[in-house]
Amino acid sequence: MHLSRFPRVHLAHLPTPLEHMKRLSKELGTEIWIKRDDCTGLSTGGNKTRKLEFLMAEAIEQGADMVMTQGATQTNHGRQTAAAAAKLGLACHILLEDRTGYDDANYNTNGNVLLDHLHGATTEKFPGGHDMPGEMEKAAEKKRAEGHKVYIIPGGGSNPTGALGYVNCAFELLSQVNTSGMKIDRLVHGTGSSGTQAGLVTGMCAMNAQIPVLGIGTRAPQPKQEQMVYDLACRTAEKLGCAGVVKREDVMANTDYVGEGYGIPTDSGIEAIQMFAELEGILLDPCYSAKGAAGLIDLARKGTFKDERVVFLHTGGAAALGGYDFVFDTANRWVNL
């Protein structure tokens, strides 16, 4: 598979580490490794860096002087898009959708929102339930009328171009385990806008890796989530010239850990944040990576991964923690010695 056929600007720190989580493994009775895509660089890192390598290259190739995207208030994708635009000298505008109804000041101005602005992006806010792709098209037309050449990036960077970043991740992971002689039985990660899982599944299938990829849903019901991933995986395979390599049964999602909705923390997600932080020194975010980790933890406790070596793909997002301080009770950490 020759990914160099596609325009790419190198933004990420690659390869990302593959580490054994010894204390978490002992706690859960399952051998768990972690693929550290929270370490990709570009404004605290995260999975979007890989996607943006291909998306931003396409934007530059098309002569864009502005990129525009959309997401929830504490969107990690928006923050990394703003950082990529800053690095490459492009203007950036982000449309933020209020999917939670939170009026907490930190949630609305700190965390990723603060970083969006520090990277020079402009933002505007919309109520939940809006047609965000439609609003983005309207905003892009306004900017084009002002003379800008606008490149639109879909939410999460999830289209066939963005998914190439996770085709590349699949190749990278396989290279790491093949070089070390380590057999892995399953790959688990959080899945939302579908691009990360679609790219991973396409890459694994194209290489005949025979490693199941399980997405832990953060947003949509299972049938919708799996269909989104499958449709994008098929389009990505077509882009790569290997149409038909992904079968419907290759796409698996578990959406039992979504909770009340995207961006709304869950008890199991908070527990996952605390376990990763206290056992491994690794930070998760409440709306995405923590829900993926919550699924990993619960399924391990239930014996789903018995006798398996599991890799958890960390999609990043710790920058959002600053916007969710109100969900953590840390009063007992203050002591007088």
SVG drawing of the C-alpha trace seen along z (x, -y; Angstrom):
<svg xmlns="http://www.w3.org/2000/svg" viewBox="-32 -41 44 58">
<polyline fill="none" stroke="black" stroke-width="0.4" points="0.0,0.0 1.7,-3.2 0.3,-6.1 2.9,-8.5 0.7,-8.7 -1.5,-11.1 -0.6,-14.7 0.7,-14.8 2.2,-17.4 4.2,-15.9 2.8,-17.3 2.8,-14.3 5.5,-12.8 5.6,-9.3 5.7,-6.5 3.8,-6.9 4.9,-4.7 3.4,-1.3 3.6,-0.6 2.6,2.1 0.3,0.9 1.6,3.1 -0.4,1.8 -3.7,1.6 -3.2,5.0 -2.6,6.4 -5.7,4.6 -7.9,6.0 -6.4,9.5 -5.9,8.8 -2.7,8.0 -3.2,4.4 -0.9,2.3 -1.5,-1.2 -0.8,-2.9 0.0,-6.5 -1.7,-8.6 -2.1,-11.2 1.6,-11.8 1.3,-12.8 2.3,-16.4 0.4,-19.5 -1.1,-21.3 -1.0,-18.5 -1.5,-15.7 -4.4,-13.4 -5.8,-11.3 -6.7,-14.2 -3.0,-15.0 -2.8,-11.9 -5.9,-12.9 -4.8,-16.5 -1.6,-15.5 -3.6,-14.5 -6.5,-17.0 -4.2,-20.0 -2.1,-18.8 -5.2,-18.6 -6.2,-22.1 -2.8,-23.5 -2.9,-21.7 -6.2,-23.3 -4.8,-26.8 -6.8,-27.4 -6.0,-30.3 -8.6,-29.3 -9.8,-26.1 -13.2,-25.7 -14.5,-22.9 -17.1,-22.1 -17.6,-20.1 -18.9,-20.2 -17.9,-22.9 -14.8,-21.0 -13.9,-19.6 -10.4,-18.1 -10.6,-18.1 -11.2,-21.8 -8.2,-22.5 -5.9,-20.4 -7.2,-22.0 -6.5,-25.4 -3.0,-24.4 -2.3,-22.9 -3.6,-26.0 -1.4,-28.2 1.6,-26.1 0.9,-26.2 -0.1,-29.9 -3.8,-29.5 -6.7,-31.2 -9.1,-29.0 -12.8,-29.3 -14.6,-26.7 -18.3,-26.3 -19.1,-25.0 -22.3,-23.1 -23.6,-23.1 -24.5,-19.4 -24.5,-19.4 -26.3,-22.6 -23.6,-23.2 -23.4,-26.9 -20.2,-26.3 -17.7,-29.1 -14.7,-26.7 -16.6,-24.4 -17.4,-27.2 -14.1,-29.2 -11.4,-27.0 -9.8,-23.7 -10.0,-23.3 -11.9,-26.5 -9.0,-28.5 -6.5,-26.7 -8.6,-27.3 -8.3,-31.0 -4.6,-30.9 -3.9,-29.2 -5.6,-32.2 -8.8,-30.6 -12.2,-32.4 -15.2,-30.5 -19.0,-30.8 -21.5,-29.0 -24.7,-27.2 -27.5,-25.4 -27.5,-21.7 -29.3,-19.9 -28.4,-22.4 -27.5,-21.3 -23.8,-21.9 -22.6,-20.9 -25.2,-23.2 -24.2,-26.0 -20.6,-25.5 -21.4,-25.8 -23.2,-29.1 -20.2,-30.4 -17.8,-29.3 -19.8,-31.1 -19.7,-34.3 -15.9,-34.0 -15.6,-33.2 -17.6,-36.3 -14.9,-38.2 -12.2,-36.7 -11.1,-33.8 -10.4,-30.3 -12.0,-28.1 -11.3,-24.4 -14.0,-22.7 -13.0,-19.9 -15.9,-17.7 -16.5,-17.2 -13.7,-14.9 -11.8,-15.1 -13.8,-12.1 -13.8,-11.6 -11.7,-9.3 -8.8,-11.8 -8.7,-12.1 -9.1,-8.3 -5.8,-7.8 -4.2,-8.9 -5.5,-5.8 -4.8,-3.5 -1.2,-4.7 -1.6,-4.1 -2.7,-0.5 0.5,0.0 2.6,-1.6 1.1,0.6 1.6,3.7 5.2,2.7 5.8,2.2 4.4,5.6 6.0,7.5 9.4,6.0 9.1,6.8 7.6,10.3 4.6,9.5 1.2,11.0 -1.8,9.0 -5.4,10.3 -7.5,7.2 -7.4,3.4 -9.8,1.3 -10.5,-2.5 -13.1,-5.2 -15.2,-5.7 -17.3,-8.8 -17.3,-10.6 -16.0,-7.3 -12.8,-8.3 -10.4,-6.7 -12.1,-3.3 -12.7,-3.4 -9.1,-4.0 -7.9,-1.3 -10.3,1.3 -9.4,0.5 -5.7,0.7 -6.0,3.9 -8.1,5.5 -5.8,4.3 -2.9,5.9 -4.8,9.1 -3.8,8.5 -6.6,10.6 -6.7,8.3 -10.3,7.4 -10.9,3.7 -13.5,2.9 -14.8,-0.7 -16.3,-1.8 -19.0,-4.3 -19.1,-7.8 -22.1,-9.2 -24.4,-7.2 -26.5,-4.0 -24.7,-0.8 -26.5,-0.3 -25.9,-3.9 -22.3,-3.9 -21.3,-0.7 -23.0,-1.8 -21.1,-5.1 -17.8,-3.3 -18.5,-0.7 -19.6,-3.3 -16.5,-5.4 -14.2,-2.4 -15.6,-1.3 -15.0,-4.8 -11.5,-4.9 -10.7,-1.5 -12.0,-2.8 -9.7,-5.8 -6.8,-3.4 -7.6,-1.3 -8.7,1.8 -12.5,1.6 -14.2,4.6 -11.4,5.4 -13.6,4.4 -16.6,6.6 -19.5,5.6 -18.5,8.1 -15.1,6.4 -16.8,3.3 -17.7,3.8 -18.9,1.2 -20.1,1.4 -22.2,-1.6 -23.1,-0.6 -20.9,-3.3 -22.2,-6.4 -24.3,-7.5 -26.6,-10.5 -24.9,-11.7 -21.7,-13.0 -19.7,-15.3 -21.6,-14.3 -19.4,-12.5 -20.4,-9.1 -19.5,-7.5 -17.7,-4.7 -15.7,-7.3 -14.7,-9.2 -13.6,-5.9 -11.5,-5.2 -9.9,-8.7 -9.0,-8.1 -7.6,-4.5 -5.4,-5.6 -4.2,-8.6 -3.5,-6.9 -2.2,-3.5 -0.3,-4.6 0.2,-8.4 -1.9,-8.8 -4.6,-11.4 -7.9,-10.8 -10.7,-13.2 -14.3,-12.8 -16.2,-12.9 -14.1,-10.5 -11.1,-8.6 -12.5,-8.0 -15.6,-6.4 -13.4,-4.1 -11.4,-3.2 -14.6,-2.6 -15.6,0.0 -12.2,1.5 -12.2,1.8 -15.8,3.1 -15.3,5.7 -12.0,6.8 -13.7,7.3 -16.4,9.4 -13.8,11.7 -14.4,10.7 -10.7,10.5 -9.7,13.7 -6.3,14.9 -6.0,12.1 -3.3,9.4 -5.3,6.2 -4.0,2.9 -5.9,-0.3 -5.5,-3.2 -5.4,-6.4 -7.0,-9.1 -5.8,-12.0 -8.0,-14.8 -6.5,-15.6 -6.7,-19.3 -10.5,-19.1 -10.0,-18.3 -9.7,-22.0 -13.3,-22.4 -14.6,-19.6 -13.2,-20.4 -16.7,-20.5 -17.2,-16.8 -14.3,-15.8 -14.4,-15.6 -10.8,-16.1 -11.5,-17.7 -9.9,-14.7 -6.6,-15.3 -6.1,-18.5 -4.4,-17.5 -2.6,-19.1 0.5,-17.1"/>
</svg>
